[in-house]
Amino acid sequence: MIEAGRDCAEVVTQLAATSRALDRAGFKIVASGLRQCLEADGGAAETASAEAELEHLFLSLA
């Protein structure tokens, strides 16, 4: 878009939309993992470990 000479506002708008879409995809992946963790029949230690890992992944999206 920049090379094509498009308006800067249009470029920023597209970048913002792309960023939001990627953020939403990341949050959906983490939510899916959390759902699987909560539905798992594993022990408490495994669940705590999985929750800690998911929390770390979730915070890395911020």
CHARMM-style PDB file with segment names, atoms N, HN, CA, C and O in Angstrom:
ATOM      1  N   MET     1       0.820  -1.186   0.000  1.00  0.00      PROA
ATOM      2  CA  MET     1       0.000   0.000   0.000  1.00  0.00      PROA
ATOM      3  C   MET     1       0.871   1.259   0.000  1.00  0.00      PROA
ATOM      4  O   MET     1       0.560   2.247  -0.665  1.00  0.00      PROA
ATOM      5  N   ILE     2       1.954   1.201   0.752  1.00  0.00      PROA
ATOM      6  HN  ILE     2       2.206   0.398   1.293  1.00  0.00      PROA
ATOM      7  CA  ILE     2       2.841   2.360   0.807  1.00  0.00      PROA
ATOM      8  C   ILE     2       3.496   2.569  -0.557  1.00  0.00      PROA
ATOM      9  O   ILE     2       3.562   3.688  -1.066  1.00  0.00      PROA
ATOM     10  N   GLU     3       3.983   1.460  -1.142  1.00  0.00      PROA
ATOM     11  HN  GLU     3       3.929   0.551  -0.729  1.00  0.00      PROA
ATOM     12  CA  GLU     3       4.635   1.558  -2.448  1.00  0.00      PROA
ATOM     13  C   GLU     3       3.672   2.016  -3.529  1.00  0.00      PROA
ATOM     14  O   GLU     3       4.079   2.633  -4.514  1.00  0.00      PROA
ATOM     15  N   ALA     4       2.390   1.712  -3.344  1.00  0.00      PROA
ATOM     16  HN  ALA     4       2.059   1.210  -2.545  1.00  0.00      PROA
ATOM     17  CA  ALA     4       1.385   2.117  -4.324  1.00  0.00      PROA
ATOM     18  C   ALA     4       0.948   3.567  -4.125  1.00  0.00      PROA
ATOM     19  O   ALA     4       0.147   4.090  -4.899  1.00  0.00      PROA
ATOM     20  N   GLY     5       1.477   4.213  -3.083  1.00  0.00      PROA
ATOM     21  HN  GLY     5       2.127   3.788  -2.454  1.00  0.00      PROA
ATOM     22  CA  GLY     5       1.161   5.615  -2.851  1.00  0.00      PROA
ATOM     23  C   GLY     5      -0.169   5.847  -2.153  1.00  0.00      PROA
ATOM     24  O   GLY     5      -0.744   6.931  -2.259  1.00  0.00      PROA
ATOM     25  N   ARG     6      -0.663   4.842  -1.441  1.00  0.00      PROA
ATOM     26  HN  ARG     6      -0.197   3.962  -1.355  1.00  0.00      PROA
ATOM     27  CA  ARG     6      -1.937   4.987  -0.735  1.00  0.00      PROA
ATOM     28  C   ARG     6      -1.794   5.965   0.420  1.00  0.00      PROA
ATOM     29  O   ARG     6      -0.699   6.187   0.937  1.00  0.00      PROA
ATOM     30  N   ASP     7      -2.906   6.538   0.808  1.00  0.00      PROA
ATOM     31  HN  ASP     7      -3.796   6.358   0.388  1.00  0.00      PROA
ATOM     32  CA  ASP     7      -2.962   7.508   1.893  1.00  0.00      PROA
ATOM     33  C   ASP     7      -2.466   6.863   3.196  1.00  0.00      PROA
ATOM     34  O   ASP     7      -2.782   5.708   3.479  1.00  0.00      PROA
ATOM     35  N   CYS     8      -1.700   7.605   3.973  1.00  0.00      PROA
ATOM     36  HN  CYS     8      -1.443   8.544   3.743  1.00  0.00      PROA
ATOM     37  CA  CYS     8      -1.142   7.083   5.227  1.00  0.00      PROA
ATOM     38  C   CYS     8      -2.235   6.612   6.179  1.00  0.00      PROA
ATOM     39  O   CYS     8      -2.060   5.601   6.858  1.00  0.00      PROA
ATOM     40  N   ALA     9      -3.341   7.313   6.242  1.00  0.00      PROA
ATOM     41  HN  ALA     9      -3.484   8.135   5.690  1.00  0.00      PROA
ATOM     42  CA  ALA     9      -4.443   6.916   7.120  1.00  0.00      PROA
ATOM     43  C   ALA     9      -4.979   5.539   6.720  1.00  0.00      PROA
ATOM     44  O   ALA     9      -5.313   4.733   7.589  1.00  0.00      PROA
ATOM     45  N   GLU    10      -5.063   5.268   5.442  1.00  0.00      PROA
ATOM     46  HN  GLU    10      -4.791   5.923   4.737  1.00  0.00      PROA
ATOM     47  CA  GLU    10      -5.529   3.960   4.970  1.00  0.00      PROA
ATOM     48  C   GLU    10      -4.546   2.856   5.374  1.00  0.00      PROA
ATOM     49  O   GLU    10      -4.953   1.768   5.782  1.00  0.00      PROA
ATOM     50  N   VAL    11      -3.263   3.149   5.255  1.00  0.00      PROA
ATOM     51  HN  VAL    11      -2.933   4.033   4.924  1.00  0.00      PROA
ATOM     52  CA  VAL    11      -2.232   2.170   5.623  1.00  0.00      PROA
ATOM     53  C   VAL    11      -2.328   1.856   7.108  1.00  0.00      PROA
ATOM     54  O   VAL    11      -2.305   0.689   7.498  1.00  0.00      PROA
ATOM     55  N   VAL    12      -2.436   2.889   7.939  1.00  0.00      PROA
ATOM     56  HN  VAL    12      -2.455   3.837   7.623  1.00  0.00      PROA
ATOM     57  CA  VAL    12      -2.523   2.680   9.385  1.00  0.00      PROA
ATOM     58  C   VAL    12      -3.794   1.921   9.739  1.00  0.00      PROA
ATOM     59  O   VAL    12      -3.767   1.048  10.606  1.00  0.00      PROA
ATOM     60  N   THR    13      -4.897   2.236   9.088  1.00  0.00      PROA
ATOM     61  HN  THR    13      -4.919   2.945   8.383  1.00  0.00      PROA
ATOM     62  CA  THR    13      -6.157   1.535   9.331  1.00  0.00      PROA
ATOM     63  C   THR    13      -6.016   0.057   9.021  1.00  0.00      PROA
ATOM     64  O   THR    13      -6.486  -0.777   9.794  1.00  0.00      PROA
ATOM     65  N   GLN    14      -5.389  -0.286   7.925  1.00  0.00      PROA
ATOM     66  HN  GLN    14      -5.007   0.391   7.296  1.00  0.00      PROA
ATOM     67  CA  GLN    14      -5.187  -1.687   7.555  1.00  0.00      PROA
ATOM     68  C   GLN    14      -4.246  -2.387   8.525  1.00  0.00      PROA
ATOM     69  O   GLN    14      -4.470  -3.545   8.878  1.00  0.00      PROA
ATOM     70  N   LEU    15      -3.202  -1.700   8.956  1.00  0.00      PROA
ATOM     71  HN  LEU    15      -3.020  -0.760   8.669  1.00  0.00      PROA
ATOM     72  CA  LEU    15      -2.278  -2.292   9.937  1.00  0.00      PROA
ATOM     73  C   LEU    15      -2.990  -2.557  11.256  1.00  0.00      PROA
ATOM     74  O   LEU    15      -2.783  -3.603  11.872  1.00  0.00      PROA
ATOM     75  N   ALA    16      -3.821  -1.626  11.693  1.00  0.00      PROA
ATOM     76  HN  ALA    16      -3.989  -0.777  11.193  1.00  0.00      PROA
ATOM     77  CA  ALA    16      -4.569  -1.797  12.938  1.00  0.00      PROA
ATOM     78  C   ALA    16      -5.535  -2.980  12.828  1.00  0.00      PROA
ATOM     79  O   ALA    16      -5.655  -3.769  13.765  1.00  0.00      PROA
ATOM     80  N   ALA    17      -6.216  -3.103  11.698  1.00  0.00      PROA
ATOM     81  HN  ALA    17      -6.118  -2.462  10.937  1.00  0.00      PROA
ATOM     82  CA  ALA    17      -7.154  -4.208  11.499  1.00  0.00      PROA
ATOM     83  C   ALA    17      -6.418  -5.544  11.504  1.00  0.00      PROA
ATOM     84  O   ALA    17      -6.901  -6.521  12.076  1.00  0.00      PROA
ATOM     85  N   THR    18      -5.262  -5.587  10.873  1.00  0.00      PROA
ATOM     86  HN  THR    18      -4.869  -4.793  10.409  1.00  0.00      PROA
ATOM     87  CA  THR    18      -4.464  -6.813  10.851  1.00  0.00      PROA
ATOM     88  C   THR    18      -3.987  -7.174  12.248  1.00  0.00      PROA
ATOM     89  O   THR    18      -4.025  -8.339  12.642  1.00  0.00      PROA
ATOM     90  N   SER    19      -3.546  -6.188  12.986  1.00  0.00      PROA
ATOM     91  HN  SER    19      -3.515  -5.241  12.667  1.00  0.00      PROA
ATOM     92  CA  SER    19      -3.079  -6.414  14.348  1.00  0.00      PROA
ATOM     93  C   SER    19      -4.206  -6.963  15.221  1.00  0.00      PROA
ATOM     94  O   SER    19      -3.999  -7.912  15.976  1.00  0.00      PROA
ATOM     95  N   ARG    20      -5.391  -6.374  15.122  1.00  0.00      PROA
ATOM     96  HN  ARG    20      -5.560  -5.603  14.509  1.00  0.00      PROA
ATOM     97  CA  ARG    20      -6.539  -6.855  15.899  1.00  0.00      PROA
ATOM     98  C   ARG    20      -6.886  -8.291  15.527  1.00  0.00      PROA
ATOM     99  O   ARG    20      -7.178  -9.108  16.400  1.00  0.00      PROA
ATOM    100  N   ALA    21      -6.856  -8.596  14.247  1.00  0.00      PROA
ATOM    101  HN  ALA    21      -6.619  -7.932  13.538  1.00  0.00      PROA
ATOM    102  CA  ALA    21      -7.183  -9.950  13.798  1.00  0.00      PROA
ATOM    103  C   ALA    21      -6.187 -10.960  14.358  1.00  0.00      PROA
ATOM    104  O   ALA    21      -6.582 -12.042  14.792  1.00  0.00      PROA
ATOM    105  N   LEU    22      -4.906 -10.620  14.353  1.00  0.00      PROA
ATOM    106  HN  LEU    22      -4.585  -9.741  14.000  1.00  0.00      PROA
ATOM    107  CA  LEU    22      -3.887 -11.517  14.905  1.00  0.00      PROA
ATOM    108  C   LEU    22      -4.055 -11.673  16.408  1.00  0.00      PROA
ATOM    109  O   LEU    22      -3.903 -12.774  16.937  1.00  0.00      PROA
ATOM    110  N   ASP    23      -4.367 -10.582  17.103  1.00  0.00      PROA
ATOM    111  HN  ASP    23      -4.491  -9.688  16.673  1.00  0.00      PROA
ATOM    112  CA  ASP    23      -4.607 -10.654  18.538  1.00  0.00      PROA
ATOM    113  C   ASP    23      -5.776 -11.578  18.846  1.00  0.00      PROA
ATOM    114  O   ASP    23      -5.687 -12.422  19.737  1.00  0.00      PROA
ATOM    115  N   ARG    24      -6.865 -11.420  18.113  1.00  0.00      PROA
ATOM    116  HN  ARG    24      -6.938 -10.734  17.389  1.00  0.00      PROA
ATOM    117  CA  ARG    24      -8.045 -12.257  18.341  1.00  0.00      PROA
ATOM    118  C   ARG    24      -7.732 -13.727  18.085  1.00  0.00      PROA
ATOM    119  O   ARG    24      -8.191 -14.597  18.825  1.00  0.00      PROA
ATOM    120  N   ALA    25      -6.958 -14.006  17.049  1.00  0.00      PROA
ATOM    121  HN  ALA    25      -6.586 -13.299  16.448  1.00  0.00      PROA
ATOM    122  CA  ALA    25      -6.588 -15.392  16.758  1.00  0.00      PROA
ATOM    123  C   ALA    25      -5.769 -15.969  17.905  1.00  0.00      PROA
ATOM    124  O   ALA    25      -5.995 -17.108  18.314  1.00  0.00      PROA
ATOM    125  N   GLY    26      -4.824 -15.199  18.424  1.00  0.00      PROA
ATOM    126  HN  GLY    26      -4.640 -14.274  18.091  1.00  0.00      PROA
ATOM    127  CA  GLY    26      -4.012 -15.647  19.545  1.00  0.00      PROA
ATOM    128  C   GLY    26      -4.850 -15.912  20.779  1.00  0.00      PROA
ATOM    129  O   GLY    26      -4.651 -16.919  21.458  1.00  0.00      PROA
ATOM    130  N   PHE    27      -5.788 -15.021  21.078  1.00  0.00      PROA
ATOM    131  HN  PHE    27      -5.950 -14.203  20.526  1.00  0.00      PROA
ATOM    132  CA  PHE    27      -6.652 -15.203  22.242  1.00  0.00      PROA
ATOM    133  C   PHE    27      -7.535 -16.438  22.078  1.00  0.00      PROA
ATOM    134  O   PHE    27      -7.794 -17.147  23.051  1.00  0.00      PROA
ATOM    135  N   LYS    28      -7.996 -16.697  20.865  1.00  0.00      PROA
ATOM    136  HN  LYS    28      -7.786 -16.121  20.075  1.00  0.00      PROA
ATOM    137  CA  LYS    28      -8.819 -17.882  20.625  1.00  0.00      PROA
ATOM    138  C   LYS    28      -8.008 -19.162  20.846  1.00  0.00      PROA
ATOM    139  O   LYS    28      -8.523 -20.141  21.387  1.00  0.00      PROA
ATOM    140  N   ILE    29      -6.757 -19.151  20.432  1.00  0.00      PROA
ATOM    141  HN  ILE    29      -6.339 -18.356  19.992  1.00  0.00      PROA
ATOM    142  CA  ILE    29      -5.891 -20.311  20.636  1.00  0.00      PROA
ATOM    143  C   ILE    29      -5.690 -20.556  22.128  1.00  0.00      PROA
ATOM    144  O   ILE    29      -5.779 -21.694  22.588  1.00  0.00      PROA
ATOM    145  N   VAL    30      -5.420 -19.501  22.880  1.00  0.00      PROA
ATOM    146  HN  VAL    30      -5.348 -18.576  22.507  1.00  0.00      PROA
ATOM    147  CA  VAL    30      -5.222 -19.641  24.323  1.00  0.00      PROA
ATOM    148  C   VAL    30      -6.521 -20.099  24.986  1.00  0.00      PROA
ATOM    149  O   VAL    30      -6.495 -20.967  25.859  1.00  0.00      PROA
ATOM    150  N   ALA    31      -7.646 -19.531  24.584  1.00  0.00      PROA
ATOM    151  HN  ALA    31      -7.668 -18.826  23.875  1.00  0.00      PROA
ATOM    152  CA  ALA    31      -8.933 -19.930  25.161  1.00  0.00      PROA
ATOM    153  C   ALA    31      -9.217 -21.402  24.883  1.00  0.00      PROA
ATOM    154  O   ALA    31      -9.735 -22.110  25.747  1.00  0.00      PROA
ATOM    155  N   SER    32      -8.887 -21.858  23.701  1.00  0.00      PROA
ATOM    156  HN  SER    32      -8.466 -21.283  22.999  1.00  0.00      PROA
ATOM    157  CA  SER    32      -9.085 -23.265  23.357  1.00  0.00      PROA
ATOM    158  C   SER    32      -8.220 -24.161  24.237  1.00  0.00      PROA
ATOM    159  O   SER    32      -8.687 -25.192  24.721  1.00  0.00      PROA
ATOM    160  N   GLY    33      -6.976 -23.776  24.445  1.00  0.00      PROA
ATOM    161  HN  GLY    33      -6.598 -22.939  24.051  1.00  0.00      PROA
ATOM    162  CA  GLY    33      -6.083 -24.534  25.309  1.00  0.00      PROA
ATOM    163  C   GLY    33      -6.587 -24.556  26.744  1.00  0.00      PROA
ATOM    164  O   GLY    33      -6.512 -25.582  27.421  1.00  0.00      PROA
ATOM    165  N   LEU    34      -7.096 -23.430  27.201  1.00  0.00      PROA
ATOM    166  HN  LEU    34      -7.156 -22.597  26.651  1.00  0.00      PROA
ATOM    167  CA  LEU    34      -7.632 -23.357  28.554  1.00  0.00      PROA
ATOM    168  C   LEU    34      -8.855 -24.261  28.690  1.00  0.00      PROA
ATOM    169  O   LEU    34      -9.012 -24.948  29.700  1.00  0.00      PROA
ATOM    170  N   ARG    35      -9.708 -24.262  27.689  1.00  0.00      PROA
ATOM    171  HN  ARG    35      -9.580 -23.704  26.869  1.00  0.00      PROA
ATOM    172  CA  ARG    35     -10.888 -25.119  27.703  1.00  0.00      PROA
ATOM    173  C   ARG    35     -10.469 -26.591  27.779  1.00  0.00      PROA
ATOM    174  O   ARG    35     -11.040 -27.363  28.549  1.00  0.00      PROA
ATOM    175  N   GLN    36      -9.479 -26.968  26.987  1.00  0.00      PROA
ATOM    176  HN  GLN    36      -9.015 -26.341  26.362  1.00  0.00      PROA
ATOM    177  CA  GLN    36      -8.989 -28.349  27.013  1.00  0.00      PROA
ATOM    178  C   GLN    36      -8.406 -28.685  28.381  1.00  0.00      PROA
ATOM    179  O   GLN    36      -8.595 -29.791  28.886  1.00  0.00      PROA
ATOM    180  N   CYS    37      -7.708 -27.745  28.968  1.00  0.00      PROA
ATOM    181  HN  CYS    37      -7.554 -26.846  28.558  1.00  0.00      PROA
ATOM    182  CA  CYS    37      -7.116 -27.951  30.290  1.00  0.00      PROA
ATOM    183  C   CYS    37      -8.205 -28.195  31.321  1.00  0.00      PROA
ATOM    184  O   CYS    37      -8.089 -29.096  32.151  1.00  0.00      PROA
ATOM    185  N   LEU    38      -9.248 -27.405  31.272  1.00  0.00      PROA
ATOM    186  HN  LEU    38      -9.342 -26.673  30.598  1.00  0.00      PROA
ATOM    187  CA  LEU    38     -10.333 -27.542  32.243  1.00  0.00      PROA
ATOM    188  C   LEU    38     -11.121 -28.825  32.049  1.00  0.00      PROA
ATOM    189  O   LEU    38     -11.681 -29.357  33.008  1.00  0.00      PROA
ATOM    190  N   GLU    39     -11.173 -29.327  30.828  1.00  0.00      PROA
ATOM    191  HN  GLU    39     -10.719 -28.895  30.049  1.00  0.00      PROA
ATOM    192  CA  GLU    39     -11.921 -30.540  30.537  1.00  0.00      PROA
ATOM    193  C   GLU    39     -11.092 -31.806  30.743  1.00  0.00      PROA
ATOM    194  O   GLU    39     -11.632 -32.912  30.755  1.00  0.00      PROA
ATOM    195  N   ALA    40      -9.793 -31.643  30.902  1.00  0.00      PROA
ATOM    196  HN  ALA    40      -9.354 -30.745  30.892  1.00  0.00      PROA
ATOM    197  CA  ALA    40      -8.896 -32.802  31.037  1.00  0.00      PROA
ATOM    198  C   ALA    40      -9.150 -33.541  32.346  1.00  0.00      PROA
ATOM    199  O   ALA    40      -9.574 -32.953  33.340  1.00  0.00      PROA
ATOM    200  N   ASP    41      -8.887 -34.810  32.321  1.00  0.00      PROA
ATOM    201  HN  ASP    41      -8.542 -35.288  31.513  1.00  0.00      PROA
ATOM    202  CA  ASP    41      -9.049 -35.641  33.518  1.00  0.00      PROA
ATOM    203  C   ASP    41      -7.747 -35.774  34.285  1.00  0.00      PROA
ATOM    204  O   ASP    41      -7.658 -36.609  35.185  1.00  0.00      PROA
ATOM    205  N   GLY    42      -6.737 -34.985  33.966  1.00  0.00      PROA
ATOM    206  HN  GLY    42      -6.809 -34.307  33.235  1.00  0.00      PROA
ATOM    207  CA  GLY    42      -5.426 -35.096  34.615  1.00  0.00      PROA
ATOM    208  C   GLY    42      -5.476 -34.688  36.070  1.00  0.00      PROA
ATOM    209  O   GLY    42      -6.485 -34.181  36.560  1.00  0.00      PROA
ATOM    210  N   GLY    43      -4.335 -34.924  36.771  1.00  0.00      PROA
ATOM    211  HN  GLY    43      -3.515 -35.336  36.374  1.00  0.00      PROA
ATOM    212  CA  GLY    43      -4.239 -34.583  38.185  1.00  0.00      PROA
ATOM    213  C   GLY    43      -4.102 -33.090  38.403  1.00  0.00      PROA
ATOM    214  O   GLY    43      -3.942 -32.328  37.450  1.00  0.00      PROA
ATOM    215  N   ALA    44      -4.164 -32.675  39.644  1.00  0.00      PROA
ATOM    216  HN  ALA    44      -4.294 -33.293  40.419  1.00  0.00      PROA
ATOM    217  CA  ALA    44      -4.095 -31.255  40.001  1.00  0.00      PROA
ATOM    218  C   ALA    44      -2.755 -30.642  39.613  1.00  0.00      PROA
ATOM    219  O   ALA    44      -2.704 -29.493  39.174  1.00  0.00      PROA
ATOM    220  N   ALA    45      -1.674 -31.394  39.769  1.00  0.00      PROA
ATOM    221  HN  ALA    45      -1.715 -32.327  40.125  1.00  0.00      PROA
ATOM    222  CA  ALA    45      -0.347 -30.870  39.419  1.00  0.00      PROA
ATOM    223  C   ALA    45      -0.256 -30.611  37.927  1.00  0.00      PROA
ATOM    224  O   ALA    45       0.307 -29.600  37.510  1.00  0.00      PROA
ATOM    225  N   GLU    46      -0.805 -31.515  37.111  1.00  0.00      PROA
ATOM    226  HN  GLU    46      -1.262 -32.337  37.450  1.00  0.00      PROA
ATOM    227  CA  GLU    46      -0.777 -31.327  35.664  1.00  0.00      PROA
ATOM    228  C   GLU    46      -1.608 -30.111  35.271  1.00  0.00      PROA
ATOM    229  O   GLU    46      -1.208 -29.329  34.410  1.00  0.00      PROA
ATOM    230  N   THR    47      -2.766 -29.959  35.907  1.00  0.00      PROA
ATOM    231  HN  THR    47      -3.091 -30.595  36.607  1.00  0.00      PROA
ATOM    232  CA  THR    47      -3.646 -28.830  35.607  1.00  0.00      PROA
ATOM    233  C   THR    47      -2.975 -27.521  35.991  1.00  0.00      PROA
ATOM    234  O   THR    47      -3.029 -26.553  35.231  1.00  0.00      PROA
ATOM    235  N   ALA    48      -2.341 -27.477  37.163  1.00  0.00      PROA
ATOM    236  HN  ALA    48      -2.297 -28.263  37.780  1.00  0.00      PROA
ATOM    237  CA  ALA    48      -1.663 -26.262  37.605  1.00  0.00      PROA
ATOM    238  C   ALA    48      -0.543 -25.890  36.641  1.00  0.00      PROA
ATOM    239  O   ALA    48      -0.353 -24.715  36.327  1.00  0.00      PROA
ATOM    240  N   SER    49       0.195 -26.887  36.176  1.00  0.00      PROA
ATOM    241  HN  SER    49       0.041 -27.842  36.432  1.00  0.00      PROA
ATOM    242  CA  SER    49       1.276 -26.645  35.224  1.00  0.00      PROA
ATOM    243  C   SER    49       0.723 -26.110  33.906  1.00  0.00      PROA
ATOM    244  O   SER    49       1.265 -25.166  33.330  1.00  0.00      PROA
ATOM    245  N   ALA    50      -0.355 -26.721  33.441  1.00  0.00      PROA
ATOM    246  HN  ALA    50      -0.796 -27.487  33.909  1.00  0.00      PROA
ATOM    247  CA  ALA    50      -0.972 -26.285  32.184  1.00  0.00      PROA
ATOM    248  C   ALA    50      -1.519 -24.877  32.321  1.00  0.00      PROA
ATOM    249  O   ALA    50      -1.390 -24.067  31.403  1.00  0.00      PROA
ATOM    250  N   GLU    51      -2.134 -24.575  33.468  1.00  0.00      PROA
ATOM    251  HN  GLU    51      -2.238 -25.233  34.214  1.00  0.00      PROA
ATOM    252  CA  GLU    51      -2.673 -23.235  33.692  1.00  0.00      PROA
ATOM    253  C   GLU    51      -1.554 -22.199  33.711  1.00  0.00      PROA
ATOM    254  O   GLU    51      -1.713 -21.111  33.158  1.00  0.00      PROA
ATOM    255  N   ALA    52      -0.426 -22.522  34.339  1.00  0.00      PROA
ATOM    256  HN  ALA    52      -0.297 -23.406  34.788  1.00  0.00      PROA
ATOM    257  CA  ALA    52       0.704 -21.600  34.386  1.00  0.00      PROA
ATOM    258  C   ALA    52       1.241 -21.350  32.984  1.00  0.00      PROA
ATOM    259  O   ALA    52       1.569 -20.218  32.628  1.00  0.00      PROA
ATOM    260  N   GLU    53       1.329 -22.415  32.192  1.00  0.00      PROA
ATOM    261  HN  GLU    53       1.063 -23.334  32.482  1.00  0.00      PROA
ATOM    262  CA  GLU    53       1.805 -22.264  30.817  1.00  0.00      PROA
ATOM    263  C   GLU    53       0.844 -21.400  30.001  1.00  0.00      PROA
ATOM    264  O   GLU    53       1.276 -20.531  29.244  1.00  0.00      PROA
ATOM    265  N   LEU    54      -0.459 -21.639  30.157  1.00  0.00      PROA
ATOM    266  HN  LEU    54      -0.810 -22.345  30.772  1.00  0.00      PROA
ATOM    267  CA  LEU    54      -1.451 -20.844  29.434  1.00  0.00      PROA
ATOM    268  C   LEU    54      -1.413 -19.383  29.872  1.00  0.00      PROA
ATOM    269  O   LEU    54      -1.550 -18.481  29.046  1.00  0.00      PROA
ATOM    270  N   GLU    55      -1.226 -19.152  31.167  1.00  0.00      PROA
ATOM    271  HN  GLU    55      -1.114 -19.885  31.837  1.00  0.00      PROA
ATOM    272  CA  GLU    55      -1.134 -17.777  31.652  1.00  0.00      PROA
ATOM    273  C   GLU    55       0.067 -17.080  31.023  1.00  0.00      PROA
ATOM    274  O   GLU    55      -0.024 -15.923  30.611  1.00  0.00      PROA
ATOM    275  N   HSD    56       1.189 -17.786  30.950  1.00  0.00      PROA
ATOM    276  HN  HSD    56       1.263 -18.726  31.284  1.00  0.00      PROA
ATOM    277  CA  HSD    56       2.394 -17.217  30.347  1.00  0.00      PROA
ATOM    278  C   HSD    56       2.126 -16.891  28.857  1.00  0.00      PROA
ATOM    279  O   HSD    56       2.493 -15.817  28.382  1.00  0.00      PROA
ATOM    280  N   LEU    57       1.496 -17.808  28.142  1.00  0.00      PROA
ATOM    281  HN  LEU    57       1.198 -18.681  28.528  1.00  0.00      PROA
ATOM    282  CA  LEU    57       1.184 -17.571  26.740  1.00  0.00      PROA
ATOM    283  C   LEU    57       0.227 -16.400  26.571  1.00  0.00      PROA
ATOM    284  O   LEU    57       0.396 -15.566  25.682  1.00  0.00      PROA
ATOM    285  N   PHE    58      -0.765 -16.351  27.426  1.00  0.00      PROA
ATOM    286  HN  PHE    58      -0.903 -17.029  28.148  1.00  0.00      PROA
ATOM    287  CA  PHE    58      -1.756 -15.277  27.356  1.00  0.00      PROA
ATOM    288  C   PHE    58      -1.087 -13.928  27.571  1.00  0.00      PROA
ATOM    289  O   PHE    58      -1.353 -12.974  26.839  1.00  0.00      PROA
ATOM    290  N   LEU    59      -0.223 -13.848  28.568  1.00  0.00      PROA
ATOM    291  HN  LEU    59      -0.006 -14.622  29.162  1.00  0.00      PROA
ATOM    292  CA  LEU    59       0.451 -12.580  28.867  1.00  0.00      PROA
ATOM    293  C   LEU    59       1.426 -12.190  27.762  1.00  0.00      PROA
ATOM    294  O   LEU    59       1.699 -11.004  27.571  1.00  0.00      PROA
ATOM    295  N   SER    60       1.951 -13.163  27.039  1.00  0.00      PROA
ATOM    296  HN  SER    60       1.730 -14.126  27.194  1.00  0.00      PROA
ATOM    297  CA  SER    60       2.871 -12.824  25.953  1.00  0.00      PROA
ATOM    298  C   SER    60       2.142 -12.142  24.799  1.00  0.00      PROA
ATOM    299  O   SER    60       2.775 -11.508  23.954  1.00  0.00      PROA
ATOM    300  N   LEU    61       0.817 -12.266  24.757  1.00  0.00      PROA
ATOM    301  HN  LEU    61       0.302 -12.781  25.443  1.00  0.00      PROA
ATOM    302  CA  LEU    61       0.035 -11.604  23.719  1.00  0.00      PROA
ATOM    303  C   LEU    61      -0.203 -10.130  24.024  1.00  0.00      PROA
ATOM    304  O   LEU    61      -0.525  -9.347  23.130  1.00  0.00      PROA
ATOM    305  N   ALA    62      -0.043  -9.759  25.291  1.00  0.00      PROA
ATOM    306  HN  ALA    62       0.218 -10.395  26.017  1.00  0.00      PROA
ATOM    307  CA  ALA    62      -0.339  -8.379  25.702  1.00  0.00      PROA
ATOM    308  C   ALA    62       0.706  -7.407  25.206  1.00  0.00      PROA
ATOM    309  OT1 ALA    62       0.606  -6.208  25.465  1.00  0.00      PROA
TER     310      ALA     62
END
